């Protein structure tokens, strides 16, 4: 017995691939934005002052690995600049 596989217009095309790629990029940007917000929230709750330059650097970072390192450092940092150290 044959099975029916629906083919929707645009399915398997460059348009569909572009949509999927855009969705994936959007998710990554959302994760980065959320992680940056978490870092700033932790620093705020710990009473660590964050300069406007540091705040902008954190908020504009899109590298999840770097943000992960900064998140870990935010738990013990004495200053916001401690996040960016070696």
N, C-alpha and C positions, 0 to 999 in steps of 0.2 A: 504494500500500500504506500503510495506516495504521500509525502508530507508537504504542506503548503508553507512556503517561506515568503512572507510579504516583503515587497520591495517598495519602499516609499520614495517619492521623488527626492533626489539629493542624497539618497543613501549610498554610502561608499564613494562619494565624490569629493573633490577638493573642497567644496563648500562645507560638507560635513566634517572633514578633517580640520578645517580652519575653525569651525565652531567648537570642536572638541579641544583643540589647542588653546583657544581663547578661554574656554572654561577652566582648563587646567592652570593656565597662567593666572586667572582670576582667583582661583583657590590658593595658589602659592602667595599671591599678593595679600590675600586676606589673612593667611597664617602669619606672614611677616608683620603685618600691621597689628595683629593681636598680640604677637610676642613683644613687639616694641611697647605696646600699651602695658603689658604685664611688667616689663622692666621698669617703666616709669612709675607704675603703681607701687611696686616693691620699694623703690627708692623713696617715694613719697611717704609710705607707711613707716619706713625706718627713719624718717626725718633727715634724709640726705638731700641737700640742696642741689638742684639741677639747673645749670646755666641755660640760657636760651640756645647757645651754640651746641651744648651737649644734647639738649632736648631735640633739636633739629637733626643732629647726627643720628640719634637713636631712631627717631621717627622716619627718617628717609632711608634707612638701611633696608635692603630687600634680601640680603643673604641670610638664609635661615641658620646656617652654621655659625656665622658671626654673632647673630642675635642669640643663639643658644649659649655661646660662651659668655656674652654680656649678661644674659639672664642668670647664669650660675654665679658670676662675679657680683651681680647686684645684691645677692644674699649677704655678702660680707664686706662690700665696698664702703670705705669711709667717705669718699667723695665720688661724684659722678665720673670724674676723669679716671678713677681707678678702673672703670670698666674697659677703657681703651688701652690699658697697659699691655706689655708683652705677654 
